[in-house]
Amino acid sequence: MLKLSCHGINRVHFFTQCGFTDRPTSIFPSRKRNTAVGFHSPATRASPVLAVVSDRNGAVLNRVEPGSGILADRFRLGSLTEDGLSYKEKFIVRSYEVGINKTATVETIANLLQEVGCNHAQSVGYSTDGFATTPTMRKLHLIWVTARMHIEIYKYPAWSDVVEIETWCQGEGRVGTRRDFILKDFATDQVIGRATSKWVMMNQDTRRLQKVSDDVREEYLVFCPREPRLAIPEKNSNSLKKIPKLEDPAQYSKVGLVPRRADLDMNQHVNNVTYIGWVLESIPQEIIDSHELQSITLDYRRECQQNDIVDSLTSVEQIDGVEVIPELKGRNGSTIAKEDKQFLHLLRLSSEGLEINRARTEWRKKAPR
């Protein structure tokens, strides 16, 4: 007989395999009881209130209720925080989500960020058929698209680790919106990563960018923190640092990359996580063997369609006053700096040379095993 006092991961498997008809509320031991978010038995699930969003004076601004009551909501290990202005969810790192280092890949982490962002939107009643589209956006055929993504990873989770991700969004004027993330090792409560992203609106029919209207802003700002909250202190961060255009010829390249059908998202363009994999394809093998990715920043400049062919270009980003290693040479004879762990990247269309994406990566030396 399976004991309920077992490890938290085993308890997740237990509840899932036994097919409980209601969502468990205490699979993981809670450090702080969330009194604003409740899950109800089938008898009382007709119209449960999931969260109450209020202002500083306690006036109710919005009562968040479930939409379709989908089955996944009863098994998802996530909920709004007590104030209703952010969302937390726990994820178990699966065996197929780890790479050669036996830890989660950066693509896995980026996928989890995307998942928790979408689940946050669903938890406050936004559409399940798009990436956090509000009622006005759906009426006008508008969608959110990623303009910039910055991810910092301090420690990579391993297979079977439990990661807790908190996310929230906030307005960015008329240009778009911003979504931030904090990643923690749930077992130790240690912050293992942070991320920030900027999103802009696009007309789904014309594929043109559009300013955020007052109607749309009113629909999502009610769920945003009253004061700016930044996951990454930006003063000393690369999260806002401009990414210069990579000059030809690049030191390293991987040409002829072709999107797979599986790379397309529900908005019919290549998913933003796919670009991360393409960027890393042209990193020199010597760096992959000796270093691990510390941060990645991506500027998304153009949509990529299924029939496009993509080139991935990479060069060292030169930093003044660093020593170089003559043994590690680029294809054009240039050298890679001993302590230089920053690279510039460019994804472009093979046929026309048009920019799809600019990126910067920072790498740290792997810890000895």
Secondary structure, 3 states (H helix, E strand, C coil): CCCCCCCHHHHHHHHHHHCCCCCCCCCCCCCCCCCCCCCCCHHHCCCCCCEEEECCCCCEEEEECCCCCCHHHHCCCEEECCCCCCEEEEEECCHHHECCCCEECHHHHHHHHHHHHHHHHHHCCCCCCCCCCCHHHHHCCEEEEEEEEEEEECCCCECCCEEEEEEEEEEECCCEEEEEEEEEECCCCEEEEEEEEEEEEEECCCCCEECCCHHHHHHHHCCCCCCCCCCCCHHHCCCCCCCCCCCCCCCEEEEEECCCHHHECCCCCECHHHHHHHHHHCCCHHHHHHEEEEEEEEEECCCCCCCCCEEEEEEECCCCCCCEEEEEECCCCCEEECCCCEEEEEEEECCCCCEEEEEEEEEEECCCC
